[in-house]
């Protein structure tokens, strides 16, 4: 395999982030392209540095939102251990799924 085989050079997929865009379809297409073009993780990192990290961020940012009760169920499904910083890092992405009006400061 030469140095140019298995990369994203000919990948024409784009995601614009508009409200009607299907983020899950985009992610599936990228993963299928990566598999079919035999793009190794190393080449994916070189050619599209944020691809592996951005997949989760795309789902969080542009994907369909979960209802608040499901987010809370996931959030409180595990207890916090002694590593608070780790727990906070794990819970932040879950909280990002809450709808904007889900948290009220009124009691």
C-alpha positions in Angstrom: 0.0 0.0 0.0 1.5 3.3 -1.0 1.5 6.5 1.2 -1.7 7.9 -0.5 -3.8 4.7 -0.2 -6.5 4.7 2.5 -7.1 8.4 3.1 -9.9 11.0 2.9 -8.5 12.8 -0.1 -11.4 11.8 -2.4 -14.1 11.9 0.2 -16.7 14.4 -0.9 -18.9 14.2 2.2 -19.5 17.5 4.0 -21.6 18.5 7.0 -22.9 22.1 7.1 -24.6 22.0 10.5 -27.8 23.5 9.3 -31.0 22.5 11.3 -32.3 20.1 8.6 -28.9 18.3 8.3 -28.8 14.7 9.3 -25.8 14.3 11.6 -26.2 10.6 12.1 -26.4 10.0 8.3 -23.2 12.0 7.9 -21.4 10.1 10.6 -22.6 6.7 9.2 -21.4 7.8 5.7 -17.9 8.8 7.1 -17.6 5.5 8.9 -18.6 3.6 5.8 -16.2 5.6 3.6 -13.4 5.0 6.1 -14.1 1.2 6.1 -14.4 0.9 2.3 -11.4 3.1 1.5 -9.5 1.1 4.1 -8.4 4.3 6.0 -6.4 3.3 9.0 -6.9 5.2 12.2 -3.4 6.6 11.8 -4.2 8.0 8.3 -7.6 9.3 9.6 -5.7 11.1 12.3 -3.3 12.6 9.7 -5.8 13.5 7.0 -8.7 14.6 9.2 -7.3 15.2 12.7 -10.5 15.7 14.6 -12.6 13.0 12.9 -12.4 10.5 15.7 -13.1 13.0 18.4 -15.6 15.1 16.5 -18.1 12.2 15.9 -19.3 12.4 19.5 -19.3 16.2 19.5 -21.4 16.3 16.3 -23.9 13.9 17.8 -24.1 16.1 20.9 -24.3 19.4 19.1 -26.4 18.7 16.0 -28.0 15.3 16.8 -31.6 14.9 18.0 -32.1 15.9 21.6 -33.2 13.4 24.2 -36.2 14.2 26.4 -35.2 15.6 29.8 -36.3 12.6 31.8 -34.0 10.3 29.8 -31.1 12.6 30.3 -31.7 12.7 34.0 -32.0 8.9 34.1 -28.7 8.5 32.4 -27.1 11.2 34.6 -28.1 9.6 37.8 -27.7 6.0 36.8 -24.2 5.8 38.3 -22.9 7.1 41.6 -20.0 9.5 41.8 -16.8 7.9 42.9 -13.9 9.5 44.7 -12.5 10.9 41.4 -14.7 14.0 41.2 -12.9 15.5 38.1 -13.4 12.3 36.2 -17.0 12.2 37.2 -17.6 15.8 36.1 -15.9 15.1 32.7 -18.2 12.1 32.2 -21.4 13.9 33.2 -20.8 17.1 31.2 -21.6 15.5 27.8 -24.8 14.0 29.3 -25.9 17.4 30.5 -25.4 18.9 27.1 -28.4 16.8 25.9 -30.8 18.7 28.1 -33.3 21.0 26.3 -32.7 24.7 26.9 -35.8 25.1 29.1 -35.3 21.9 31.2 -33.5 23.5 34.1 -35.4 26.1 36.1 -34.0 28.1 39.0 -37.5 28.4 40.4 -38.6 26.0 43.1 
